[in-house]
């Protein structure tokens, strides 16, 4: 009997009407919402990765977002709530955010590949310069040895200083 009363009470409470949020007057358009949420994702990731850098640069995430996108906290909260209740629009926004992040990732990967290629080229050039320099020194040493071997009169600097 207790369970039946509990079940009826739960059904009555759960059957109340839920008012949907009406569209706010200052709703952030979907495209701009994608930009705002993408920036929030990136900044929160940066904060979680290395909070100290954000603190040293003086960047505070929320004020930065509000200023950059020309919005305020109430507008963002109302727009977020509206889109959260409209799942088809929210799915579209999140898909756009994902696509935007993937594009940024591929651009960064290309930049990283180019940096690695440049560093490899610099390293190869440095090694080649070092090898060329060593070959020149070897040639000079070989030339000196040939001269010394051809002319027995040429004395080494050590011998001539000891003879004095």
DRENTORKOL-3810 file (N, C-alpha, C; in nm, 4 decimals):
REM DRENTORKOL-3810
@n.u->0.0824; n.v->-0.1181; n.w->0.0000; ca.u->0.0000; ca.v->0.0000; ca.w->0.0000; c.u->0.0877; c.v->0.1257; c.w->0.0000
@n.u->0.1965; n.v->0.1210; n.w->0.0763; ca.u->0.2865; ca.v->0.2363; ca.w->0.0832; c.u->0.3410; c.v->0.2683; c.w->-0.0565
@n.u->0.3762; n.v->0.1615; n.w->-0.1291; ca.u->0.4343; ca.v->0.1802; ca.w->-0.2620; c.u->0.3331; c.v->0.2394; c.w->-0.3598
@n.u->0.2078; n.v->0.2025; n.w->-0.3450; ca.u->0.1041; ca.v->0.2536; ca.w->-0.4331; c.u->0.0835; c.v->0.4025; c.w->-0.4099
@n.u->0.0825; n.v->0.4442; n.w->-0.2851; ca.u->0.0674; ca.v->0.5864; ca.w->-0.2515; c.u->0.1887; c.v->0.6644; c.w->-0.3034
@n.u->0.3068; n.v->0.6091; n.w->-0.2876; ca.u->0.4284; ca.v->0.6743; ca.w->-0.3352; c.u->0.4276; c.v->0.6874; c.w->-0.4872
@n.u->0.3825; n.v->0.5836; n.w->-0.5563; ca.u->0.3747; ca.v->0.5848; ca.w->-0.7019; c.u->0.2749; c.v->0.6895; c.w->-0.7506
@n.u->0.1601; n.v->0.6979; n.w->-0.6876; ca.u->0.0579; ca.v->0.7972; ca.w->-0.7258; c.u->0.1123; c.v->0.9379; c.w->-0.7010
@n.u->0.1779; n.v->0.9585; n.w->-0.5896; ca.u->0.2348; ca.v->1.0907; ca.w->-0.5582; c.u->0.3393; c.v->1.1302; c.w->-0.6618
@n.u->0.4240; n.v->1.0371; n.w->-0.7011; ca.u->0.5254; ca.v->1.0656; ca.w->-0.8033; c.u->0.4613; c.v->1.0988; c.w->-0.9371
@n.u->0.3559; n.v->1.0273; n.w->-0.9734; ca.u->0.2866; ca.v->1.0546; ca.w->-1.0991; c.u->0.2230; c.v->1.1932; c.w->-1.0985
@n.u->0.1644; n.v->1.2317; n.w->-0.9896; ca.u->0.1020; ca.v->1.3638; ca.w->-0.9804; c.u->0.2056; c.v->1.4755; c.w->-0.9912
@n.u->0.3176; n.v->1.4582; n.w->-0.9261; ca.u->0.4231; ca.v->1.5590; ca.w->-0.9287; c.u->0.4857; c.v->1.5663; c.w->-1.0677
@n.u->0.5036; n.v->1.4523; n.w->-1.1314; ca.u->0.5705; ca.v->1.4503; ca.w->-1.2608; c.u->0.4800; c.v->1.4958; c.w->-1.3741
@n.u->0.3520; n.v->1.5013; n.w->-1.3532; ca.u->0.2591; ca.v->1.5392; ca.w->-1.4601; c.u->0.2308; c.v->1.6890; c.w->-1.4646
@n.u->0.2968; n.v->1.7652; n.w->-1.3845; ca.u->0.2721; ca.v->1.9097; ca.w->-1.3893; c.u->0.3233; c.v->1.9665; c.w->-1.5210
@n.u->0.2666; n.v->2.0746; n.w->-1.5622; ca.u->0.3060; ca.v->2.1319; ca.w->-1.6911; c.u->0.4389; c.v->2.2047; c.w->-1.6753
@n.u->0.5195; n.v->2.1940; n.w->-1.7789; ca.u->0.6497; ca.v->2.2593; ca.w->-1.7789; c.u->0.6425; c.v->2.3729; c.w->-1.8792
@n.u->0.6662; n.v->2.4920; n.w->-1.8312; ca.u->0.6629; ca.v->2.6078; ca.w->-1.9196; c.u->0.7947; c.v->2.6169; c.w->-1.9948
@n.u->0.7829; n.v->2.6273; n.w->-2.1260; ca.u->0.9030; ca.v->2.6453; ca.w->-2.2077; c.u->0.9474; c.v->2.7899; c.w->-2.1970
@n.u->1.0770; n.v->2.8074; n.w->-2.2062; ca.u->1.1315; ca.v->2.9419; ca.w->-2.2048; c.u->1.0943; c.v->3.0102; c.w->-2.3352
@n.u->1.0388; n.v->3.1300; n.w->-2.3223; ca.u->1.0070; ca.v->3.2014; ca.w->-2.4457; c.u->1.1352; c.v->3.2611; c.w->-2.5027
@n.u->1.1305; n.v->3.2863; n.w->-2.6298; ca.u->1.2474; ca.v->3.3391; ca.w->-2.6998; c.u->1.2811; c.v->3.4775; c.w->-2.6435
@n.u->1.4036; n.v->3.4932; n.w->-2.5906; ca.u->1.4401; ca.v->3.6229; ca.w->-2.5329; c.u->1.4492; c.v->3.7309; c.w->-2.6413
@n.u->1.4241; n.v->3.8529; n.w->-2.6014; ca.u->1.4317; ca.v->3.9658; ca.w->-2.6949; c.u->1.5736; c.v->3.9856; c.w->-2.7469
@n.u->1.6702; n.v->3.9600; n.w->-2.6609; ca.u->1.8104; ca.v->3.9813; ca.w->-2.6994; c.u->1.8827; c.v->3.8479; c.w->-2.7235
@n.u->1.8120; n.v->3.7535; n.w->-2.7868; ca.u->1.8678; ca.v->3.6215; ca.w->-2.8145; c.u->1.9934; c.v->3.6345; c.w->-2.9010
@n.u->2.0976; n.v->3.5646; n.w->-2.8595; ca.u->2.2209; ca.v->3.5613; ca.w->-2.9390; c.u->2.1931; c.v->3.4718; c.w->-3.0597
@n.u->2.2151; n.v->3.5215; n.w->-3.1821; ca.u->2.1907; ca.v->3.4383; ca.w->-3.3008; c.u->2.2771; c.v->3.3129; c.w->-3.2985
@n.u->2.2306; n.v->3.2092; n.w->-3.3681; ca.u->2.2994; ca.v->3.0798; ca.w->-3.3655; c.u->2.4461; c.v->3.0910; c.w->-3.4060
@n.u->2.4741; n.v->3.1632; n.w->-3.5135; ca.u->2.6123; ca.v->3.1774; ca.w->-3.5602; c.u->2.7024; c.v->3.2411; c.w->-3.4563
@n.u->2.6526; n.v->3.3465; n.w->-3.3934; ca.u->2.7316; ca.v->3.4142; ca.w->-3.2903; c.u->2.7433; c.v->3.3255; c.w->-3.1660
@n.u->2.6375; n.v->3.2477; n.w->-3.1383; ca.u->2.6412; ca.v->3.1571; ca.w->-3.0229; c.u->2.7496; c.v->3.0519; c.w->-3.0436
@n.u->2.7655; n.v->3.0060; n.w->-3.1672; ca.u->2.8722; ca.v->2.9110; ca.w->-3.1986; c.u->3.0077; c.v->2.9733; c.w->-3.1669
@n.u->3.0285; n.v->3.0982; n.w->-3.2088; ca.u->3.1556; ca.v->3.1667; ca.w->-3.1829; c.u->3.1792; c.v->3.1837; c.w->-3.0332
@n.u->3.0762; n.v->3.2243; n.w->-2.9602; ca.u->3.0887; ca.v->3.2459; ca.w->-2.8157; c.u->3.1240; c.v->3.1149; c.w->-2.7454
@n.u->3.0491; n.v->3.0099; n.w->-2.7761; ca.u->3.0735; ca.v->2.8812; ca.w->-2.7092; c.u->3.2070; c.v->2.8202; c.w->-2.7506
@n.u->3.2475; n.v->2.8409; n.w->-2.8756; ca.u->3.3790; ca.v->2.7917; ca.w->-2.9198; c.u->3.4891; c.v->2.8615; c.w->-2.8400
@n.u->3.4779; n.v->2.9932; n.w->-2.8261; ca.u->3.5771; ca.v->3.0665; ca.w->-2.7458; c.u->3.5762; c.v->3.0202; c.w->-2.6011
@n.u->3.4580; n.v->2.9947; n.w->-2.5462; ca.u->3.4498; ca.v->2.9461; ca.w->-2.4077; c.u->3.5176; c.v->2.8104; c.w->-2.3936
@n.u->3.4951; n.v->2.7224; n.w->-2.4897; ca.u->3.5587; ca.v->2.5902; ca.w->-2.4858; c.u->3.7101; c.v->2.6045; c.w->-2.4893
@n.u->3.7595; n.v->2.6864; n.w->-2.5821; ca.u->3.9042; ca.v->2.7032; ca.w->-2.5959; c.u->3.9662; c.v->2.7666; c.w->-2.4711
@n.u->3.9025; n.v->2.8694; n.w->-2.4186; ca.u->3.9580; ca.v->2.9363; ca.w->-2.3000; c.u->3.9520; c.v->2.8467; c.w->-2.1758
@n.u->3.8444; n.v->2.7732; n.w->-2.1611; ca.u->3.8369; ca.v->2.6813; ca.w->-2.0462; c.u->3.9389; c.v->2.5693; c.w->-2.0590
@n.u->3.9625; n.v->2.5230; n.w->-2.1812; ca.u->4.0665; ca.v->2.4215; ca.w->-2.2020; c.u->4.2034; c.v->2.4790; c.w->-2.1689
@n.u->4.2274; n.v->2.6024; n.w->-2.2119; ca.u->4.3554; ca.v->2.6676; ca.w->-2.1820; c.u->4.3721; c.v->2.6846; c.w->-2.0313
@n.u->4.2641; n.v->2.7223; n.w->-1.9651; ca.u->4.2700; ca.v->2.7397; ca.w->-1.8189; c.u->4.2992; c.v->2.6073; c.w->-1.7501
@n.u->4.2373; n.v->2.5008; n.w->-1.7969; ca.u->4.2616; ca.v->2.3700; ca.w->-1.7366; c.u->4.4013; c.v->2.3190; c.w->-1.7688
@n.u->4.4543; n.v->2.3567; n.w->-1.8838; ca.u->4.5877; ca.v->2.3127; ca.w->-1.9241; c.u->4.6954; c.v->2.3872; c.w->-1.8457
@n.u->4.6839; n.v->2.5201; n.w->-1.8390; ca.u->4.7845; ca.v->2.5980; ca.w->-1.7681; c.u->4.7226; c.v->2.7281; c.w->-1.7181
@n.u->4.6654; n.v->2.7223; n.w->-1.6013; ca.u->4.5963; ca.v->2.8364; ca.w->-1.5419; c.u->4.6914; c.v->2.9550; c.w->-1.5208
@n.u->4.8165; n.v->2.9255; n.w->-1.4893; ca.u->4.9134; ca.v->3.0303; ca.w->-1.4585; c.u->4.9322; c.v->3.1285; c.w->-1.5741
@n.u->4.9350; n.v->3.0772; n.w->-1.6973; ca.u->4.9542; ca.v->3.1646; ca.w->-1.8130; c.u->4.8384; c.v->3.2633; c.w->-1.8250
@n.u->4.7156; n.v->3.2157; n.w->-1.8068; ca.u->4.6012; ca.v->3.3065; ca.w->-1.8129; c.u->4.6078; c.v->3.4100; c.w->-1.7009
@n.u->4.6497; n.v->3.3663; n.w->-1.5816; ca.u->4.6593; ca.v->3.4600; ca.w->-1.4701; c.u->4.7675; c.v->3.5644; c.w->-1.4949
@n.u->4.8817; n.v->3.5204; n.w->-1.5522; ca.u->4.9914; ca.v->3.6139; ca.w->-1.5787; c.u->4.9552; c.v->3.7157; c.w->-1.6865
@n.u->4.8752; n.v->3.6732; n.w->-1.7840; ca.u->4.8355; ca.v->3.7652; ca.w->-1.8903; c.u->4.7168; c.v->3.8509; c.w->-1.8496
@n.u->4.6566; n.v->3.8191; n.w->-1.7374; ca.u->4.5455; ca.v->3.8996; ca.w->-1.6873; c.u->4.4142; c.v->3.8746; c.w->-1.7598
@n.u->4.4024; n.v->3.7616; n.w->-1.8274; ca.u->4.2790; ca.v->3.7305; ca.w->-1.8987; c.u->4.1815; c.v->3.6623; c.w->-1.8026
@n.u->4.0655; n.v->3.7228; n.w->-1.7909; ca.u->3.9567; ca.v->3.6633; ca.w->-1.7139; c.u->3.8516; c.v->3.6214; c.w->-1.8153
@n.u->3.8192; n.v->3.4940; n.w->-1.8147; ca.u->3.7431; ca.v->3.4342; ca.w->-1.9234; c.u->3.6097; c.v->3.5043; c.w->-1.9499
@n.u->3.5228; n.v->3.5140; n.w->-1.8497; ca.u->3.3896; ca.v->3.5692; ca.w->-1.8743; c.u->3.3938; c.v->3.7145; c.w->-1.9215
@n.u->3.4635; n.v->3.8040; n.w->-1.8520; ca.u->3.4688; ca.v->3.9426; ca.w->-1.9028; c.u->3.5278; c.v->3.9510; c.w->-2.0439
@n.u->3.6266; n.v->3.8676; n.w->-2.0719; ca.u->3.6871; ca.v->3.8665; ca.w->-2.2056; c.u->3.5831; c.v->3.8282; c.w->-2.3113
@n.u->3.5062; n.v->3.7231; n.w->-2.2842; ca.u->3.4028; ca.v->3.6771; ca.w->-2.3778; c.u->3.2970; c.v->3.7849; c.w->-2.3971
@n.u->3.2521; n.v->3.8452; n.w->-2.2877; ca.u->3.1477; ca.v->3.9482; ca.w->-2.2975; c.u->3.1946; c.v->4.0662; c.w->-2.3817
@n.u->3.3167; n.v->4.1088; n.w->-2.3571; ca.u->3.3693; ca.v->4.2235; ca.w->-2.4311; c.u->3.3939; c.v->4.1883; c.w->-2.5781
@n.u->3.4537; n.v->4.0733; n.w->-2.6022; ca.u->3.4867; ca.v->4.0337; ca.w->-2.7397; c.u->3.3620; c.v->4.0231; c.w->-2.8265
@n.u->3.2555; n.v->3.9657; n.w->-2.7727; ca.u->3.1363; ca.v->3.9396; ca.w->-2.8519; c.u->3.0255; c.v->4.0428; c.w->-2.8309
@n.u->3.0503; n.v->4.1422; n.w->-2.7466; ca.u->2.9510; ca.v->4.2471; ca.w->-2.7249; c.u->2.8219; c.v->4.1965; c.w->-2.6622
@n.u->2.8360; n.v->4.1071; n.w->-2.5643; ca.u->2.7195; ca.v->4.0519; ca.w->-2.4954; c.u->2.7375; c.v->4.0723; c.w->-2.3457
@n.u->2.6321; n.v->4.0402; n.w->-2.2698; ca.u->2.6451; ca.v->4.0444; ca.w->-2.1242; c.u->2.6054; c.v->3.9093; c.w->-2.0663
@n.u->2.6242; n.v->3.8945; n.w->-1.9367; ca.u->2.6012; ca.v->3.7641; ca.w->-1.8727; c.u->2.4548; c.v->3.7226; c.w->-1.8790
@n.u->2.3623; n.v->3.8180; n.w->-1.8646; ca.u->2.2203; ca.v->3.7859; ca.w->-1.8703; c.u->2.1810; c.v->3.7380; c.w->-2.0099
@n.u->2.2310; n.v->3.8069; n.w->-2.1111; ca.u->2.2016; ca.v->3.7683; ca.w->-2.2494; c.u->2.2535; c.v->3.6277; c.w->-2.2775
@n.u->2.3740; n.v->3.5981; n.w->-2.2311; ca.u->2.4315; ca.v->3.4653; ca.w->-2.2520; c.u->2.3505; c.v->3.3588; c.w->-2.1776
@n.u->2.3129; n.v->3.3877; n.w->-2.0541; ca.u->2.2360; ca.v->3.2911; ca.w->-1.9742; c.u->2.0994; c.v->3.2643; c.w->-2.0375
@n.u->2.0298; n.v->3.3691; n.w->-2.0800; ca.u->1.8980; ca.v->3.3515; ca.w->-2.1410; c.u->1.9083; c.v->3.2771; c.w->-2.2739
@n.u->2.0079; n.v->3.3112; n.w->-2.3521; ca.u->2.0255; ca.v->3.2442; ca.w->-2.4812; c.u->2.0614; c.v->3.0980; c.w->-2.4622
@n.u->2.1475; n.v->3.0695; n.w->-2.3659; ca.u->2.1863; ca.v->2.9311; ca.w->-2.3373; c.u->2.0656; c.v->2.8499; c.w->-2.2935
@n.u->1.9826; n.v->2.9078; n.w->-2.2065; ca.u->1.8633; ca.v->2.8377; ca.w->-2.1595; c.u->1.7656; c.v->2.8136; c.w->-2.2749
@n.u->1.7466; n.v->2.9132; n.w->-2.3598; ca.u->1.6563; ca.v->2.8987; ca.w->-2.4735; c.u->1.7035; c.v->2.7873; c.w->-2.5667
@n.u->1.8331; n.v->2.7899; n.w->-2.6023; ca.u->1.8847; ca.v->2.6874; ca.w->-2.6934; c.u->1.8851; c.v->2.5491; c.w->-2.6277
@n.u->1.9050; n.v->2.5431; n.w->-2.4966; ca.u->1.9054; ca.v->2.4146; ca.w->-2.4265; c.u->1.7679; c.v->2.3483; c.w->-2.4326
@n.u->1.6623; n.v->2.4268; n.w->-2.4382; ca.u->1.5272; ca.v->2.3717; ca.w->-2.4461; c.u->1.4860; c.v->2.3414; c.w->-2.5902
@n.u->1.5603; n.v->2.3900; n.w->-2.6858; ca.u->1.5344; ca.v->2.3623; ca.w->-2.8273; c.u->1.6466; c.v->2.2733; c.w->-2.8786
@n.u->1.6313; n.v->2.1436; n.w->-2.8544; ca.u->1.7413; ca.v->2.0505; ca.w->-2.8784; c.u->1.7870; c.v->2.0457; c.w->-3.0235
@n.u->1.6969; n.v->2.0663; n.w->-3.1175; ca.u->1.7403; ca.v->2.0620; ca.w->-3.2581; c.u->1.8361; c.v->2.1774; c.w->-3.2873
@n.u->1.8054; n.v->2.2951; n.w->-3.2335; ca.u->1.8949; ca.v->2.4099; ca.w->-3.2526; c.u->2.0254; c.v->2.3891; c.w->-3.1765
@n.u->2.0158; n.v->2.3331; n.w->-3.0562; ca.u->2.1347; ca.v->2.3084; ca.w->-2.9763; c.u->2.2260; c.v->2.2057; c.w->-3.0434
@n.u->2.1669; n.v->2.1020; n.w->-3.1005; ca.u->2.2470; ca.v->2.0030; ca.w->-3.1731; c.u->2.3194; c.v->2.0673; c.w->-3.2906
@n.u->2.2497; n.v->2.1542; n.w->-3.3614; ca.u->2.3095; ca.v->2.2245; ca.w->-3.4755; c.u->2.4260; c.v->2.3130; c.w->-3.4281
@n.u->2.4073; n.v->2.3806; n.w->-3.3157; ca.u->2.5129; ca.v->2.4664; ca.w->-3.2596; c.u->2.6334; c.v->2.3816; c.w->-3.2207
@n.u->2.6115; n.v->2.2709; n.w->-3.1512; ca.u->2.7227; ca.v->2.1870; ca.w->-3.1068; c.u->2.7954; c.v->2.1225; c.w->-3.2244
@n.u->2.7220; n.v->2.0874; n.w->-3.3298; ca.u->2.7866; ca.v->2.0329; ca.w->-3.4487; c.u->2.8758; c.v->2.1404; c.w->-3.5121
@n.u->2.8272; n.v->2.2623; n.w->-3.5156; ca.u->2.9079; ca.v->2.3727; ca.w->-3.5711; c.u->3.0313; c.v->2.3988; c.w->-3.4864
@n.u->3.0175; n.v->2.3898; n.w->-3.3543; ca.u->3.1322; ca.v->2.4079; ca.w->-3.2646; c.u->3.2350; c.v->2.2983; c.w->-3.2918
@n.u->3.1882; n.v->2.1752; n.w->-3.3021; ca.u->3.2783; ca.v->2.0624; ca.w->-3.3282; c.u->3.3509; c.v->2.0823; c.w->-3.4608
@n.u->3.2772; n.v->2.1216; n.w->-3.5647; ca.u->3.3381; ca.v->2.1448; ca.w->-3.6961; c.u->3.4428; c.v->2.2562; c.w->-3.6883
@n.u->3.4090; n.v->2.3632; n.w->-3.6179; ca.u->3.5018; ca.v->2.4756; ca.w->-3.6037; c.u->3.6305; c.v->2.4331; c.w->-3.5328
@n.u->3.6162; n.v->2.3543; n.w->-3.4282; ca.u->3.7334; ca.v->2.3075; ca.w->-3.3544; c.u->3.8179; c.v->2.2126; c.w->-3.4395
@n.u->3.7525; n.v->2.1292; n.w->-3.5195; ca.u->3.8265; ca.v->2.0380; ca.w->-3.6064; c.u->3.9048; c.v->2.1147; c.w->-3.7133
@n.u->3.8451; n.v->2.2202; n.w->-3.7681; ca.u->3.9158; ca.v->2.3029; ca.w->-3.8667; c.u->4.0369; c.v->2.3684; c.w->-3.8020
@n.u->4.0174; n.v->2.4235; n.w->-3.6833; ca.u->4.1294; ca.v->2.4866; ca.w->-3.6123; c.u->4.2393; c.v->2.3849; c.w->-3.5831
@n.u->4.1988; n.v->2.2654; n.w->-3.5448; ca.u->4.2963; ca.v->2.1606; ca.w->-3.5151; c.u->4.3777; c.v->2.1265; c.w->-3.6393
@n.u->4.3109; n.v->2.1118; n.w->-3.7537; ca.u->4.3846; ca.v->2.0769; ca.w->-3.8761; c.u->4.4782; c.v->2.1901; c.w->-3.9179
@n.u->4.4367; n.v->2.3142; n.w->-3.8999; ca.u->4.5250; ca.v->2.4276; ca.w->-3.9315; c.u->4.6474; c.v->2.4246; c.w->-3.8408
@n.u->4.6262; n.v->2.4024; n.w->-3.7117; ca.u->4.7380; ca.v->2.3966; ca.w->-3.6177; c.u->4.8312; c.v->2.2793; c.w->-3.6477
@n.u->4.7743; n.v->2.1667; n.w->-3.6888; ca.u->4.8582; ca.v->2.0517; ca.w->-3.7242; c.u->4.9447; c.v->2.0833; c.w->-3.8454
@n.u->4.8896; n.v->2.1551; n.w->-3.9434; ca.u->4.9676; ca.v->2.1941; ca.w->-4.0617; c.u->5.0791; c.v->2.2901; c.w->-4.0222
@n.u->5.0490; n.v->2.3828; n.w->-3.9335; ca.u->5.1516; ca.v->2.4766; ca.w->-3.8860; c.u->5.2610; c.v->2.4007; c.w->-3.8125
@n.u->5.2215; n.v->2.3055; n.w->-3.7295; ca.u->5.3187; ca.v->2.2253; ca.w->-3.6547; c.u->5.4071; c.v->2.1446; c.w->-3.7495
@n.u->5.3463; n.v->2.0852; n.w->-3.8528; ca.u->5.4243; ca.v->2.0090; ca.w->-3.9520; c.u->5.5259; c.v->2.0995; c.w->-4.0214
@n.u->5.4847; n.v->2.2199; n.w->-4.0558; ca.u->5.5752; ca.v->2.3154; ca.w->-4.1218; c.u->5.6892; c.v->2.3541; c.w->-4.0280
@n.u->5.6583; n.v->2.3764; n.w->-3.8995; ca.u->5.7626; ca.v->2.4097; ca.w->-3.8025; c.u->5.8624; c.v->2.2952; c.w->-3.7885
@n.u->5.8145; n.v->2.1733; n.w->-3.7851; ca.u->5.9028; ca.v->2.0566; ca.w->-3.7756; c.u->5.9905; c.v->2.0483; c.w->-3.9002
@n.u->5.9303; n.v->2.0718; n.w->-4.0171; ca.u->6.0066; ca.v->2.0681; ca.w->-4.1424; c.u->6.1156; c.v->2.1749; c.w->-4.1425
@n.u->6.0833; n.v->2.2949; n.w->-4.0956; ca.u->6.1822; ca.v->2.4024; ca.w->-4.0906; c.u->6.2936; c.v->2.3674; c.w->-3.9920
@n.u->6.2578; n.v->2.3156; n.w->-3.8754; ca.u->6.3587; ca.v->2.2769; ca.w->-3.7762; c.u->6.4491; c.v->2.1660; c.w->-3.8307
@n.u->6.3899; n.v->2.0701; n.w->-3.9011; ca.u->6.4700; ca.v->1.9633; ca.w->-3.9622; c.u->6.5658; c.v->2.0202; c.w->-4.0663
@n.u->6.5181; n.v->2.1158; n.w->-4.1464; ca.u->6.6037; ca.v->2.1782; ca.w->-4.2478; c.u->6.7194; c.v->2.2530; c.w->-4.1829
@n.u->6.6905; n.v->2.3236; n.w->-4.0763; ca.u->6.7949; ca.v->2.3970; ca.w->-4.0041; c.u->6.8973; c.v->2.2993; c.w->-3.9473
@n.u->6.8474; n.v->2.1914; n.w->-3.8878; ca.u->6.9361; ca.v->2.0907; ca.w->-3.8299; c.u->7.0236; c.v->2.0275; c.w->-3.9388
@n.u->6.9632; n.v->1.9929; n.w->-4.0527; ca.u->7.0389; ca.v->1.9336; ca.w->-4.1630; c.u->7.1436; c.v->2.0301; c.w->-4.2156
@n.u->7.1070; n.v->2.1574; n.w->-4.2284; ca.u->7.2012; ca.v->2.2581; ca.w->-4.2770; c.u->7.3168; c.v->2.2741; c.w->-4.1790
@n.u->7.2874; n.v->2.2728; n.w->-4.0505; ca.u->7.3919; ca.v->2.2863; ca.w->-3.9494; c.u->7.4876; c.v->2.1681; c.w->-3.9539
@n.u->7.4332; n.v->2.0487; n.w->-3.9675; ca.u->7.5165; ca.v->1.9286; ca.w->-3.9748; c.u->7.6021; c.v->1.9336; c.w->-4.1010
@n.u->7.5425; n.v->1.9735; n.w->-4.2127; ca.u->7.6165; ca.v->1.9818; ca.w->-4.3394; c.u->7.7282; c.v->2.0857; c.w->-4.3283
@n.u->7.6985; n.v->2.2023; n.w->-4.2685; ca.u->7.8016; ca.v->2.3043; ca.w->-4.2496; c.u->7.9151; c.v->2.2519; c.w->-4.1630
@n.u->7.8809; n.v->2.1793; n.w->-4.0577; ca.u->7.9827; ca.v->2.1231; ca.w->-3.9690; c.u->8.0673; c.v->2.0205; c.w->-4.0447
@n.u->8.0014; n.v->1.9356; n.w->-4.1229; ca.u->8.0756; ca.v->1.8356; ca.w->-4.2005; c.u->8.1678; c.v->1.9034; c.w->-4.3021
@n.u->8.1182; n.v->2.0060; n.w->-4.3698; ca.u->8.2007; ca.v->2.0792; ca.w->-4.4667; c.u->8.3206; c.v->2.1435; c.w->-4.3984
@n.u->8.2975; n.v->2.2002; n.w->-4.2822; ca.u->8.4055; ca.v->2.2636; ca.w->-4.2071; c.u->8.5113; c.v->2.1608; c.w->-4.1672
@n.u->8.4671; n.v->2.0435; n.w->-4.1227; ca.u->8.5616; ca.v->1.9378; ca.w->-4.0843; c.u->8.6401; c.v->1.8885; c.w->-4.2056
@n.u->8.5733; n.v->1.8783; n.w->-4.3214; ca.u->8.6421; ca.v->1.8350; ca.w->-4.4431; c.u->8.7492; c.v->1.9368; c.w->-4.4820
@n.u->8.7192; n.v->2.0653; n.w->-4.4686; ca.u->8.8176; ca.v->2.1689; ca.w->-4.5022; c.u->8.9370; c.v->2.1599; c.w->-4.4086
@n.u->8.9117; n.v->2.1375; n.w->-4.2809; ca.u->9.0212; ca.v->2.1253; ca.w->-4.1856; c.u->9.1055; c.v->2.0015; c.w->-4.2159
@n.u->9.0375; n.v->1.8916; n.w->-4.2531; ca.u->9.1102; ca.v->1.7701; ca.w->-4.2898; c.u->9.1980; c.v->1.7950; c.w->-4.4121
@n.u->9.1452; n.v->1.8685; n.w->-4.5108; ca.u->9.2233; ca.v->1.8991; ca.w->-4.6307; c.u->9.3443; c.v->1.9845; c.w->-4.5958
@n.u->9.3285; n.v->2.0812; n.w->-4.5069; ca.u->9.4408; ca.v->2.1657; ca.w->-4.4655; c.u->9.5460; c.v->2.0806; c.w->-4.3949
@n.u->9.4994; n.v->1.9919; n.w->-4.3079; ca.u->9.5936; ca.v->1.9053; ca.w->-4.2361; c.u->9.6669; c.v->1.8131; c.w->-4.3337
@n.u->9.5934; n.v->1.7586; n.w->-4.4312; ca.u->9.6558; ca.v->1.6728; ca.w->-4.5326; c.u->9.7590; c.v->1.7514; c.w->-4.6131
@n.u->9.7252; n.v->1.8748; n.w->-4.6478; ca.u->9.8191; ca.v->1.9584; ca.w->-4.7245; c.u->9.9462; c.v->1.9840; c.w->-4.6450
@n.u->9.9314; n.v->2.0134; n.w->-4.5186; ca.u->10.0488; ca.v->2.0376; ca.w->-4.4345; c.u->10.1349; c.v->1.9129; c.w->-4.4228
@n.u->10.0704; n.v->1.7969; n.w->-4.4110; ca.u->10.1463; ca.v->1.6722; ca.w->-4.4008; c.u->10.2214; c.v->1.6442; c.w->-4.5310
@n.u->10.1564; n.v->1.6705; n.w->-4.6451; ca.u->10.2226; ca.v->1.6493; ca.w->-4.7743; c.u->10.3434; c.v->1.7394; c.w->-4.7877
@n.u->10.3267; n.v->1.8649; n.w->-4.7479; ca.u->10.4387; ca.v->1.9598; ca.w->-4.7570; c.u->10.5523; c.v->1.9119; c.w->-4.6677
@n.u->10.5197; n.v->1.8709; n.w->-4.5490; ca.u->10.6209; ca.v->1.8256; ca.w->-4.4545; c.u->10.6918; c.v->1.7007; c.w->-4.5073
@n.u->10.6153; n.v->1.6076; n.w->-4.5637; ca.u->10.6735; ca.v->1.4836; ca.w->-4.6150; c.u->10.7575; c.v->1.5076; c.w->-4.7403
@n.u->10.7245; n.v->1.6076; n.w->-4.8207; ca.u->10.7989; ca.v->1.6363; ca.w->-4.9423; c.u->10.9310; c.v->1.7073; c.w->-4.9122
@n.u->10.9331; n.v->1.7910; n.w->-4.8128; ca.u->11.0521; ca.v->1.8702; ca.w->-4.7825; c.u->11.1032; c.v->1.8326; c.w->-4.6438
@n.u->11.2083; n.v->1.7522; n.w->-4.6359; ca.u->11.2607; ca.v->1.7108; ca.w->-4.5055; c.u->11.3237; c.v->1.8273; c.w->-4.4289
@n.u->11.3512; n.v->1.9380; n.w->-4.4966; ca.u->11.4101; ca.v->2.0541; ca.w->-4.4302; c.u->11.3091; c.v->2.1263; c.w->-4.3402
@n.u->11.1778; n.v->2.1050; n.w->-4.3709; ca.u->11.0741; ca.v->2.1744; ca.w->-4.2925; c.u->11.0714; c.v->2.1103; c.w->-4.1554
@n.u->11.0914; n.v->2.1909; n.w->-4.0575; ca.u->11.0902; ca.v->2.1360; ca.w->-3.9228; c.u->10.9612; c.v->2.1764; c.w->-3.8543
@n.u->10.9236; n.v->2.0992; n.w->-3.7596; ca.u->10.8007; ca.v->2.1307; ca.w->-3.6874; c.u->10.8304; c.v->2.2434; c.w->-3.5900
@n.u->10.7300; n.v->2.3172; n.w->-3.5529; ca.u->10.7480; ca.v->2.4293; ca.w->-3.4594; c.u->10.8054; c.v->2.3842; c.w->-3.3262
@n.u->10.7753; n.v->2.2627; n.w->-3.2864; ca.u->10.8237; ca.v->2.2139; ca.w->-3.1578; c.u->10.9738; c.v->2.1925; c.w->-3.1666
@n.u->11.0207; n.v->2.1341; n.w->-3.2785; ca.u->11.1634; ca.v->2.1070; ca.w->-3.2940; c.u->11.2433; c.v->2.2366; c.w->-3.3022
@n.u->11.1935; n.v->2.3311; n.w->-3.3770; ca.u->11.2706; ca.v->2.4533; ca.w->-3.3930; c.u->11.2770; c.v->2.5302; c.w->-3.2638
@n.u->11.1768; n.v->2.5247; n.w->-3.1806; ca.u->11.1845; ca.v->2.5986; ca.w->-3.0539; c.u->11.2758; c.v->2.5273; c.w->-2.9557
@n.u->11.2866; n.v->2.3954; n.w->-2.9659; ca.u->11.3747; ca.v->2.3224; ca.w->-2.8752; c.u->11.5198; c.v->2.3377; c.w->-2.9155
@n.u->11.5414; n.v->2.3627; n.w->-3.0449; ca.u->11.6810; ca.v->2.3799; ca.w->-3.0917; c.u->11.7363; c.v->2.5142; c.w->-3.0490
@n.u->11.6524; n.v->2.6117; n.w->-3.0267; ca.u->11.6988; ca.v->2.7451; ca.w->-2.9875; c.u->11.7449; c.v->2.7477; c.w->-2.8502
END
